[in-house]
Amino acid sequence: MGLLRRWAQPWCCGEHGSPFLPCSCSVHSSVMGFTYNAQPTDAEREVWEEVDVVLKDAAAILDELQAYKGAGREIREAIQNPSDEGLQDEAWAAVVPLVGRLKKFYEFSQRLEAALHRLLRALTSESYNDPMQHLEREQALAKQFAEILHFTLRFDELKMTNPAIQNDFSYYRRTLNRMRINNVPAEGENEVNNELANRISLFYADATPMLKTLSDGTTKFVSENKNLPIENTTDVLSTMASVCKVMLENPDYRCRFSSEETVSFCLRVMVGVIILYDYVHPVGAFSKSSKIDMKGCIKVLKDQPPNTVDGLLNALRYTTKHLNDESTNKTIKAMLQP
């Protein structure tokens, strides 16, 4: 997927453009792009290379998840015929390698969270005066941040439409517990022991497990870096949301997109940063003091072709923290009604 979008637009205190983008009182041009071929500067290289090792595995993870068929037939037959040892063995043999794959996905979420922390540390440092400077001068890192969010939303979309994942893991845990009670050696227990099984079970119990991992990880980053003003983090997130919104709603920029996949990329990144912002900002993304134009972002989503963004709208409805607060604008609540 080639993606190259560089754009320039004057903003000044909301008078000449968006009041939600950082600006100075004199009109200036900002050039911003999340690019697939953005090369890291020397200052970015160390962090970029660490994160790149993780992102290189992301596409394979999505391919494996998309191809995940589950062991539904084997499990059904084993449950319906509890005295048939052959069917029990067949179901167990089918489930064990699948659980190994689910473990791999879970472990990748931990690597992704660590990569997110490295990027946040770089993009929120006080080496530049404002978030736009960070995103302009560290475009390779900004691109990686966007790619993590794109992966996260895509992973969760696939997971939500695949009930076999939780069914397989539940069967594995039930069978493993039964084997323990009966002192039966369990092939596969070394792969996922009881403690790890508990953590993996909690991970998949969430409707959007990868997004929850990143939301919790961003909150943890803020709480562990109390010497860093929280605005350093929230301003980067709100700026990225505004950048995506402008690129999607402005025909001059959107016409430069090379494919519909580029549109999907921008939409997922926009929703991802909104959700992270809503978790780490004290009053969230939906309050009047939010630096994100939520009405504009929701309108952008609703302007897409029917049935193409249902998952993203649901992510805003059901995985944000502050949408149902009393302080949330009634118009915004109405816009997000199913």
C-alpha contacts under 8 A as a table, 3 or more apart, distances in Angstrom:
res1	aa1	res2	aa2	distance
1	M	36	Y	7.98
1	M	261	E	7.50
1	M	262	T	7.73
2	G	36	Y	6.31
2	G	258	S	7.16
3	L	34	F	7.60
3	L	35	T	5.47
3	L	36	Y	5.34
3	L	37	N	7.76
3	L	257	F	7.32
3	L	258	S	6.78
3	L	262	T	6.53
4	L	33	G	6.97
4	L	34	F	7.06
4	L	35	T	4.90
4	L	36	Y	6.66
4	L	37	N	7.62
4	L	257	F	7.61
5	R	32	M	7.63
5	R	33	G	5.03
5	R	34	F	6.60
5	R	35	T	6.48
5	R	253	Y	7.72
5	R	256	R	6.95
5	R	257	F	7.15
6	R	31	V	6.00
6	R	32	M	5.39
6	R	33	G	4.61
6	R	34	F	7.89
7	W	30	S	7.40
7	W	31	V	5.11
7	W	32	M	5.75
7	W	33	G	6.87
7	W	253	Y	6.92
8	A	29	S	5.51
8	A	30	S	5.13
8	A	31	V	4.71
8	A	32	M	7.17
9	Q	28	H	7.70
9	Q	29	S	5.23
9	Q	30	S	6.05
9	Q	31	V	7.56
10	P	16	H	6.76
10	P	17	G	6.93
10	P	27	V	5.61
10	P	28	H	5.06
10	P	29	S	4.71
10	P	30	S	7.02
11	W	14	G	6.50
11	W	15	E	7.29
11	W	16	H	5.26
11	W	17	G	5.03
11	W	18	S	6.53
11	W	19	P	7.80
11	W	21	L	7.58
11	W	23	C	5.94
11	W	24	S	7.79
11	W	27	V	5.64
11	W	28	H	6.25
11	W	29	S	7.21
12	C	15	E	5.72
12	C	16	H	5.57
12	C	17	G	6.88
12	C	19	P	7.79
12	C	23	C	5.56
12	C	24	S	5.87
12	C	25	C	5.39
12	C	26	S	6.08
12	C	27	V	5.04
12	C	28	H	7.32
13	C	16	H	7.43
13	C	19	P	5.95
13	C	23	C	6.19
13	C	24	S	6.65
13	C	25	C	6.00
14	G	17	G	5.28
14	G	18	S	5.08
14	G	19	P	3.74
14	G	20	F	7.45
15	E	18	S	7.63
15	E	19	P	7.45
16	H	27	V	7.91
18	S	21	L	5.82
19	P	22	P	7.66
20	F	238	S	7.99
20	F	239	T	7.70
20	F	242	S	6.66
20	F	291	K	5.62
20	F	292	I	6.16
20	F	293	D	6.42
21	L	239	T	6.07
21	L	242	S	6.31
21	L	243	V	7.86
22	P	130	D	7.90
22	P	131	P	7.89
22	P	132	M	6.81
22	P	239	T	7.25
23	C	27	V	7.85
23	C	28	H	7.62
24	S	27	V	6.90
24	S	28	H	7.48
30	S	136	E	7.95
31	V	136	E	6.82
32	M	135	L	7.23
32	M	136	E	5.78
32	M	139	Q	7.89
32	M	243	V	7.74
33	G	136	E	7.80
33	G	139	Q	7.03
34	F	38	A	7.76
34	F	139	Q	6.70
34	F	140	A	7.84
34	F	142	A	6.68
34	F	143	K	4.80
34	F	146	A	7.28
35	T	38	A	5.23
35	T	139	Q	7.61
35	T	140	A	7.53
35	T	143	K	6.02
36	Y	143	K	7.01
38	A	139	Q	6.44
38	A	140	A	5.04
38	A	143	K	7.48
39	Q	139	Q	7.99
39	Q	140	A	5.73
40	P	43	A	7.71
40	P	44	E	5.41
40	P	45	R	5.39
40	P	48	W	6.73
40	P	138	E	7.41
40	P	139	Q	7.52
40	P	140	A	5.08
40	P	141	L	7.38
41	T	44	E	5.15
41	T	45	R	5.99
41	T	138	E	7.54
41	T	140	A	7.87
42	D	45	R	5.20
42	D	46	E	7.94
43	A	46	E	7.43
44	E	47	V	5.85
44	E	48	W	5.88
44	E	138	E	6.76
44	E	140	A	7.52
44	E	141	L	7.01
45	R	48	W	4.95
45	R	49	E	5.94
46	E	49	E	5.42
46	E	50	E	6.49
47	V	50	E	5.20
47	V	51	V	6.26
47	V	118	R	6.62
47	V	119	L	7.10
47	V	122	A	7.80
47	V	141	L	7.90
48	W	51	V	5.25
48	W	52	D	5.88
48	W	140	A	7.22
48	W	141	L	6.19
48	W	144	Q	7.78
49	E	52	D	4.95
49	E	53	V	6.43
50	E	53	V	5.61
50	E	54	V	7.22
50	E	115	A	7.44
51	V	54	V	5.30
51	V	55	L	6.30
51	V	115	A	5.35
51	V	118	R	7.72
51	V	119	L	7.90
51	V	144	Q	7.46
52	D	55	L	4.97
52	D	56	K	5.99
52	D	144	Q	7.77
53	V	56	K	5.50
53	V	57	D	7.34
54	V	57	D	5.75
54	V	58	A	7.00
54	V	111	R	6.81
54	V	112	L	6.79
54	V	115	A	7.25
55	L	58	A	5.03
55	L	59	A	7.76
55	L	144	Q	7.94
55	L	147	E	7.88
55	L	148	I	7.45
56	K	59	A	6.98
57	D	60	A	5.50
57	D	61	I	6.34
58	A	61	I	5.11
58	A	62	L	6.39
58	A	151	F	6.93
59	A	62	L	5.18
59	A	63	D	6.22
60	A	63	D	4.97
60	A	64	E	6.12
61	I	64	E	5.17
61	I	65	L	6.15
61	I	105	F	6.89
62	L	65	L	5.05
62	L	66	Q	6.00
62	L	151	F	7.85
62	L	154	R	7.79
62	L	155	F	6.29
63	D	66	Q	5.12
63	D	67	A	6.19
64	E	67	A	5.11
64	E	68	Y	6.11
65	L	68	Y	5.05
65	L	155	F	7.65
65	L	158	L	7.05
65	L	159	K	7.48
66	Q	158	L	6.50
69	K	164	A	7.04
70	G	95	V	7.75
70	G	98	L	7.11
70	G	164	A	5.15
70	G	165	I	6.67
70	G	168	D	6.55
71	A	74	E	5.50
71	A	75	I	6.08
71	A	91	A	7.21
71	A	94	A	6.08
71	A	95	V	6.17
71	A	164	A	7.30
71	A	168	D	6.50
72	G	75	I	5.20
72	G	76	R	6.06
72	G	164	A	6.73
72	G	167	N	7.77
72	G	168	D	7.43
73	R	76	R	5.23
73	R	77	E	6.25
74	E	77	E	5.28
74	E	78	A	6.17
74	E	87	L	7.28
74	E	90	E	6.66
74	E	91	A	4.73
74	E	94	A	7.20
75	I	78	A	5.11
75	I	79	I	6.16
75	I	91	A	5.36
75	I	168	D	7.94
75	I	171	Y	7.50
76	R	79	I	5.21
76	R	80	Q	6.07
77	E	80	Q	5.12
77	E	81	N	6.07
77	E	87	L	6.68
78	A	81	N	5.20
78	A	82	P	5.85
78	A	84	D	7.36
78	A	87	L	5.12
78	A	88	Q	5.11
78	A	91	A	6.32
79	I	82	P	5.51
81	N	84	D	5.55
81	N	87	L	7.37
82	P	85	E	7.51
82	P	88	Q	7.25
84	D	87	L	5.54
84	D	88	Q	6.47
85	E	88	Q	4.94
85	E	89	D	6.09
86	G	89	D	5.17
86	G	90	E	6.15
87	L	90	E	4.89
87	L	91	A	6.11
88	Q	91	A	5.25
88	Q	92	W	6.21
89	D	92	W	5.12
89	D	93	A	6.03
90	E	93	A	5.14
90	E	94	A	6.22
91	A	94	A	5.10
91	A	95	V	6.15
92	W	95	V	5.12
92	W	96	V	6.08
92	W	172	Y	7.51
93	A	96	V	5.70
93	A	97	P	7.41
94	A	97	P	6.56
94	A	98	L	7.05
95	V	98	L	5.15
95	V	99	V	6.15
95	V	168	D	6.37
95	V	169	F	7.93
95	V	172	Y	6.66
96	V	99	V	5.17
96	V	100	G	6.41
96	V	172	Y	7.39
96	V	188	G	5.92
97	P	100	G	4.92
97	P	101	R	6.47
98	L	101	R	5.01
98	L	102	L	6.32
98	L	168	D	7.67
99	V	102	L	4.87
99	V	103	K	6.04
99	V	168	D	7.45
99	V	169	F	6.47
99	V	172	Y	7.60
99	V	192	V	7.87
100	G	103	K	5.06
100	G	104	K	6.28
100	G	191	E	6.71
100	G	192	V	7.57
101	R	104	K	4.94
101	R	105	F	6.43
102	L	105	F	5.10
102	L	106	Y	6.29
102	L	165	I	7.71
103	K	106	Y	5.06
103	K	107	E	6.12
103	K	192	V	7.42
103	K	200	I	6.97
104	K	107	E	5.14
104	K	108	F	6.16
105	F	108	F	5.06
105	F	109	S	6.45
106	Y	109	S	5.14
106	Y	110	Q	6.80
106	Y	200	I	6.44
106	Y	203	F	7.27
107	E	110	Q	5.19
107	E	111	R	6.54
108	F	111	R	4.98
108	F	112	L	6.04
109	S	112	L	4.94
109	S	113	E	6.18
109	S	210	M	6.32
109	S	213	T	6.88
110	Q	113	E	5.15
110	Q	114	A	6.40
110	Q	213	T	7.84
111	R	114	A	5.15
111	R	115	A	6.26
112	L	115	A	5.00
112	L	116	L	6.13
112	L	148	I	7.47
112	L	214	L	7.96
113	E	116	L	4.98
113	E	117	H	6.34
113	E	213	T	6.77
113	E	214	L	5.92
113	E	217	G	5.96
114	A	117	H	5.15
114	A	118	R	6.48
115	A	118	R	5.13
115	A	119	L	6.36
116	L	119	L	5.16
116	L	120	L	6.07
116	L	145	F	7.08
116	L	148	I	7.67
116	L	214	L	7.51
116	L	217	G	7.72
116	L	218	T	7.79
117	H	120	L	5.09
117	H	121	R	6.04
117	H	217	G	7.37
117	H	218	T	7.34
117	H	221	F	6.52
118	R	121	R	5.23
118	R	122	A	6.46
119	L	122	A	5.15
119	L	123	L	5.99
119	L	141	L	6.61
119	L	145	F	6.73
120	L	123	L	5.07
120	L	124	T	5.73
120	L	221	F	7.93
120	L	233	T	7.35
121	R	124	T	5.58
121	R	125	S	5.99
122	A	125	S	5.48
123	L	131	P	7.64
123	L	134	H	5.90
123	L	135	L	7.41
123	L	138	E	7.62
123	L	141	L	7.62
123	L	142	A	7.65
123	L	236	V	7.40
124	T	131	P	7.43
124	T	134	H	7.71
124	T	232	N	5.07
124	T	233	T	5.64
124	T	236	V	7.14
125	S	128	Y	7.30
125	S	228	L	7.83
125	S	232	N	7.43
126	E	129	N	6.65
126	E	232	N	7.99
128	Y	131	P	7.56
128	Y	133	Q	6.15
128	Y	134	H	6.22
129	N	133	Q	6.94
130	D	133	Q	5.55
130	D	134	H	6.75
130	D	232	N	7.86
131	P	134	H	4.97
131	P	135	L	6.21
131	P	232	N	7.17
131	P	235	D	6.07
131	P	236	V	4.98
131	P	239	T	6.97
132	M	135	L	5.08
132	M	136	E	5.95
132	M	236	V	7.47
132	M	239	T	6.96
133	Q	136	E	5.08
133	Q	137	R	5.86
134	H	137	R	5.38
134	H	138	E	5.56
134	H	139	Q	7.86
135	L	138	E	5.28
135	L	139	Q	5.50
135	L	141	L	7.99
135	L	142	A	5.80
135	L	236	V	7.83
136	E	139	Q	5.59
138	E	141	L	5.49
138	E	142	A	6.23
139	Q	142	A	4.86
139	Q	143	K	5.95
140	A	143	K	5.12
140	A	144	Q	6.39
141	L	144	Q	5.00
141	L	145	F	6.22
142	A	145	F	5.04
142	A	146	A	6.23
143	K	146	A	5.02
143	K	147	E	6.15
144	Q	147	E	4.91
144	Q	148	I	6.22
145	F	148	I	5.22
145	F	149	L	6.50
146	A	149	L	5.18
146	A	150	H	6.14
146	A	269	V	5.68
147	E	150	H	4.96
147	E	151	F	6.06
147	E	269	V	7.76
148	I	151	F	5.16
148	I	152	T	6.09
149	L	152	T	4.97
149	L	153	L	6.24
149	L	268	R	6.84
149	L	269	V	5.41
149	L	272	G	5.61
149	L	273	V	7.53
150	H	153	L	5.48
150	H	154	R	6.19
150	H	265	F	5.91
150	H	268	R	5.34
150	H	269	V	5.49
150	H	272	G	7.59
151	F	154	R	5.15
151	F	155	F	5.94
152	T	155	F	5.17
152	T	156	D	6.28
152	T	210	M	5.56
152	T	211	L	5.91
153	L	156	D	5.26
153	L	157	E	6.16
153	L	210	M	7.68
153	L	211	L	6.85
153	L	268	R	6.11
153	L	272	G	7.01
153	L	312	L	7.84
154	R	157	E	5.06
154	R	158	L	6.35
154	R	268	R	7.84
155	F	158	L	5.30
155	F	159	K	6.16
155	F	210	M	7.03
156	D	159	K	4.90
156	D	160	M	6.00
156	D	207	A	7.57
156	D	208	T	5.06
156	D	209	P	6.67
156	D	210	M	6.30
156	D	211	L	7.22
157	E	160	M	5.41
157	E	161	T	6.72
157	E	208	T	7.84
157	E	311	G	6.41
158	L	161	T	5.49
158	L	162	N	6.60
159	K	162	N	5.26
159	K	163	P	7.66
159	K	165	I	7.56
159	K	207	A	7.97
159	K	208	T	7.61
160	M	163	P	7.12
160	M	207	A	6.30
160	M	208	T	7.17
162	N	165	I	6.21
163	P	166	Q	5.90
163	P	167	N	6.40
164	A	167	N	4.94
164	A	168	D	5.77
165	I	168	D	5.41
165	I	169	F	6.35
165	I	204	Y	7.81
166	Q	169	F	5.14
166	Q	170	S	5.94
166	Q	204	Y	6.58
166	Q	205	A	7.33
167	N	170	S	5.20
167	N	171	Y	6.18
168	D	171	Y	5.25
168	D	172	Y	6.19
169	F	172	Y	4.95
169	F	173	R	6.26
169	F	201	S	7.36
170	S	173	R	5.23
170	S	174	R	6.17
170	S	201	S	7.98
171	Y	174	R	5.15
171	Y	175	T	6.00
172	Y	175	T	5.27
172	Y	176	L	5.98
173	R	176	L	5.02
173	R	177	N	6.12
173	R	197	A	7.45
174	R	177	N	5.25
174	R	178	R	6.26
175	T	178	R	5.06
175	T	179	M	6.14
176	L	179	M	5.09
176	L	180	R	6.28
176	L	186	A	6.82
176	L	189	E	7.50
177	N	180	R	5.10
177	N	181	I	6.29
178	R	181	I	5.15
178	R	182	N	6.25
179	M	182	N	5.11
179	M	183	N	5.88
179	M	184	V	4.82
179	M	185	P	6.92
179	M	186	A	6.57
180	R	183	N	4.86
180	R	184	V	6.03
180	R	185	P	7.56
180	R	186	A	7.84
181	I	184	V	7.75
186	A	189	E	5.65
187	E	190	N	7.32
188	G	191	E	5.06
188	G	192	V	6.78
189	E	192	V	5.28
189	E	193	N	5.32
189	E	194	N	7.94
190	N	193	N	5.84
192	V	196	L	5.88
192	V	197	A	5.86
193	N	196	L	5.45
193	N	197	A	5.96
194	N	197	A	4.92
194	N	198	N	6.26
195	E	198	N	5.26
195	E	199	R	6.67
196	L	199	R	5.16
196	L	200	I	6.15
197	A	200	I	5.07
197	A	201	S	5.90
198	N	201	S	5.09
198	N	202	L	6.32
199	R	202	L	5.23
199	R	203	F	6.27
200	I	203	F	4.94
200	I	204	Y	6.35
201	S	204	Y	5.39
201	S	205	A	6.00
202	L	205	A	5.06
202	L	206	D	6.87
203	F	206	D	5.98
203	F	209	P	5.52
204	Y	207	A	7.25
204	Y	209	P	5.93
205	A	209	P	7.54
206	D	209	P	5.09
206	D	212	K	7.65
208	T	211	L	5.53
208	T	212	K	6.22
208	T	319	T	7.62
209	P	212	K	5.09
209	P	213	T	6.21
210	M	213	T	5.04
210	M	214	L	6.42
211	L	214	L	5.13
211	L	215	S	6.01
211	L	272	G	7.88
212	K	215	S	4.98
212	K	216	D	5.92
213	T	216	D	5.29
213	T	217	G	5.90
214	L	217	G	4.77
214	L	218	T	5.97
214	L	276	L	7.57
215	S	218	T	5.20
215	S	219	T	6.23
215	S	275	I	7.41
215	S	276	L	5.40
215	S	279	Y	6.40
216	D	219	T	5.10
216	D	220	K	6.03
217	G	220	K	4.97
217	G	221	F	6.10
218	T	221	F	4.96
218	T	222	V	6.36
218	T	276	L	6.86
218	T	279	Y	7.98
218	T	280	V	6.98
219	T	222	V	5.25
219	T	223	S	6.26
219	T	279	Y	6.69
219	T	280	V	5.42
220	K	223	S	5.11
220	K	224	E	6.00
221	F	224	E	5.24
221	F	225	N	6.19
222	V	225	N	5.26
222	V	226	K	6.56
222	V	228	L	7.79
222	V	230	I	6.64
222	V	233	T	7.64
222	V	280	V	7.28
223	S	226	K	5.82
225	N	228	L	5.51
226	K	229	P	7.04
226	K	230	I	7.85
228	L	232	N	7.04
229	P	232	N	5.60
229	P	233	T	7.69
230	I	233	T	5.52
230	I	234	T	6.37
230	I	281	H	7.67
231	E	234	T	4.93
231	E	235	D	5.42
232	N	235	D	5.59
232	N	236	V	6.50
233	T	236	V	5.41
233	T	237	L	6.47
234	T	237	L	5.08
234	T	238	S	6.05
234	T	277	Y	5.80
234	T	280	V	7.16
234	T	281	H	6.41
235	D	238	S	5.08
235	D	239	T	5.90
235	D	291	K	7.67
236	V	239	T	5.19
236	V	240	M	6.24
237	L	240	M	5.24
237	L	241	A	6.30
237	L	273	V	5.36
237	L	274	I	7.14
237	L	276	L	7.43
237	L	277	Y	6.03
238	S	241	A	5.03
238	S	242	S	6.18
238	S	273	V	7.15
238	S	274	I	7.17
238	S	277	Y	7.00
238	S	291	K	5.98
238	S	292	I	5.40
239	T	242	S	5.06
239	T	243	V	6.09
239	T	292	I	7.88
240	M	243	V	5.03
240	M	244	C	6.24
240	M	270	M	7.06
240	M	273	V	7.00
241	A	244	C	5.28
241	A	245	K	6.19
241	A	269	V	7.51
241	A	270	M	4.78
241	A	271	V	7.56
241	A	273	V	6.06
241	A	274	I	6.50
241	A	292	I	6.86
242	S	245	K	5.05
242	S	246	V	6.13
242	S	270	M	7.86
242	S	292	I	6.70
242	S	293	D	7.36
243	V	246	V	5.35
243	V	247	M	6.24
244	C	247	M	5.19
244	C	248	L	6.15
244	C	266	C	5.70
244	C	267	L	7.18
244	C	269	V	7.37
244	C	270	M	5.67
245	K	248	L	5.18
245	K	249	E	6.06
245	K	270	M	6.99
245	K	296	G	7.40
245	K	297	C	5.94
245	K	300	V	6.90
246	V	249	E	5.31
246	V	250	N	5.71
246	V	253	Y	7.97
247	M	250	N	5.67
247	M	251	P	7.96
247	M	253	Y	5.30
247	M	254	R	5.77
248	L	251	P	7.57
248	L	253	Y	7.26
248	L	254	R	5.61
248	L	263	V	7.19
248	L	266	C	7.37
248	L	267	L	7.89
248	L	300	V	6.98
249	E	254	R	7.16
249	E	300	V	6.28
250	N	253	Y	5.60
250	N	254	R	6.09
251	P	254	R	4.93
251	P	255	C	5.77
252	D	255	C	5.76
252	D	256	R	7.31
253	Y	256	R	5.56
253	Y	257	F	7.43
254	R	257	F	5.48
257	F	260	E	7.57
257	F	262	T	6.14
257	F	263	V	7.15
258	S	262	T	6.65
259	S	262	T	5.38
259	S	263	V	7.02
260	E	263	V	4.96
260	E	264	S	6.33
261	E	264	S	4.95
261	E	265	F	6.09
262	T	265	F	4.94
262	T	266	C	6.34
263	V	266	C	5.24
263	V	267	L	6.20
264	S	267	L	5.07
264	S	268	R	6.12
265	F	268	R	5.36
265	F	269	V	6.22
266	C	269	V	5.13
266	C	270	M	6.05
267	L	270	M	5.14
267	L	271	V	6.27
267	L	301	L	7.34
267	L	312	L	7.98
268	R	271	V	5.22
268	R	272	G	5.94
268	R	312	L	7.04
269	V	272	G	4.97
269	V	273	V	6.19
270	M	273	V	5.52
270	M	274	I	6.30
270	M	297	C	7.86
271	V	274	I	5.10
271	V	275	I	6.31
271	V	312	L	6.67
271	V	315	A	7.79
271	V	316	L	7.22
272	G	275	I	5.31
272	G	276	L	6.35
273	V	276	L	5.04
273	V	277	Y	5.95
274	I	277	Y	5.08
274	I	278	D	6.10
274	I	285	A	6.55
274	I	292	I	7.63
275	I	278	D	5.01
275	I	279	Y	6.38
275	I	285	A	7.69
275	I	316	L	7.02
275	I	319	T	7.43
275	I	320	T	5.59
275	I	321	K	7.95
276	L	279	Y	5.19
276	L	280	V	6.39
277	Y	280	V	5.36
277	Y	281	H	5.69
277	Y	284	G	6.53
277	Y	285	A	6.11
278	D	281	H	5.67
278	D	283	V	7.53
278	D	284	G	4.02
278	D	285	A	4.58
278	D	286	F	7.57
278	D	320	T	6.36
278	D	321	K	6.16
278	D	322	H	6.59
279	Y	282	P	7.89
279	Y	284	G	6.43
279	Y	320	T	7.12
279	Y	321	K	5.99
279	Y	322	H	7.95
280	V	284	G	7.15
281	H	284	G	4.85
281	H	285	A	7.24
283	V	286	F	7.83
283	V	287	S	6.34
283	V	290	S	7.81
283	V	322	H	7.23
284	G	287	S	6.19
284	G	290	S	6.77
284	G	321	K	7.33
284	G	322	H	5.68
285	A	290	S	5.27
285	A	291	K	7.53
285	A	292	I	6.39
285	A	294	M	7.27
285	A	322	H	7.26
286	F	290	S	6.35
286	F	294	M	6.56
286	F	322	H	6.74
286	F	323	L	6.21
286	F	328	T	5.46
286	F	329	N	7.07
286	F	332	I	7.64
287	S	290	S	5.33
287	S	327	S	6.22
287	S	328	T	5.39
287	S	329	N	7.00
288	K	328	T	7.71
288	K	329	N	7.58
290	S	293	D	7.62
293	D	296	G	5.32
293	D	297	C	6.21
294	M	297	C	4.99
294	M	298	I	6.02
294	M	332	I	7.30
295	K	298	I	5.26
295	K	299	K	6.10
295	K	332	I	6.17
295	K	335	M	7.93
296	G	299	K	5.07
296	G	300	V	6.23
297	C	300	V	5.10
297	C	301	L	6.45
298	I	301	L	5.07
298	I	302	K	6.19
298	I	313	L	7.97
298	I	335	M	7.24
298	I	336	L	7.66
299	K	302	K	5.01
299	K	303	D	6.01
300	V	303	D	5.17
300	V	304	Q	6.89
301	L	304	Q	5.63
301	L	309	V	6.65
301	L	313	L	7.35
302	K	305	P	7.93
302	K	309	V	7.78
304	Q	308	T	6.88
304	Q	309	V	7.09
305	P	308	T	5.90
305	P	309	V	7.92
306	P	309	V	7.47
307	N	310	D	5.60
308	T	311	G	7.92
309	V	312	L	5.20
309	V	313	L	6.24
310	D	313	L	5.19
310	D	314	N	6.06
311	G	314	N	5.05
311	G	315	A	6.13
312	L	315	A	4.93
312	L	316	L	6.53
313	L	316	L	5.21
313	L	317	R	6.25
313	L	336	L	7.19
314	N	317	R	4.80
314	N	318	Y	5.81
314	N	319	T	7.74
315	A	318	Y	5.43
315	A	319	T	5.21
315	A	320	T	7.16
316	L	319	T	5.90
316	L	320	T	5.64
316	L	336	L	7.83
317	R	320	T	6.63
317	R	323	L	7.19
317	R	336	L	6.41
317	R	337	Q	7.91
320	T	323	L	6.29
321	K	324	N	7.81
322	H	325	D	5.25
322	H	328	T	7.55
323	L	328	T	6.26
323	L	333	K	7.16
324	N	328	T	6.72
324	N	333	K	7.69
325	D	328	T	5.51
328	T	332	I	7.20
328	T	333	K	7.14
329	N	332	I	5.38
329	N	333	K	6.53
330	K	333	K	5.01
330	K	334	A	6.11
331	T	334	A	5.03
331	T	335	M	6.14
332	I	335	M	5.04
332	I	336	L	6.43
333	K	336	L	5.31
333	K	337	Q	6.45
334	A	337	Q	5.20
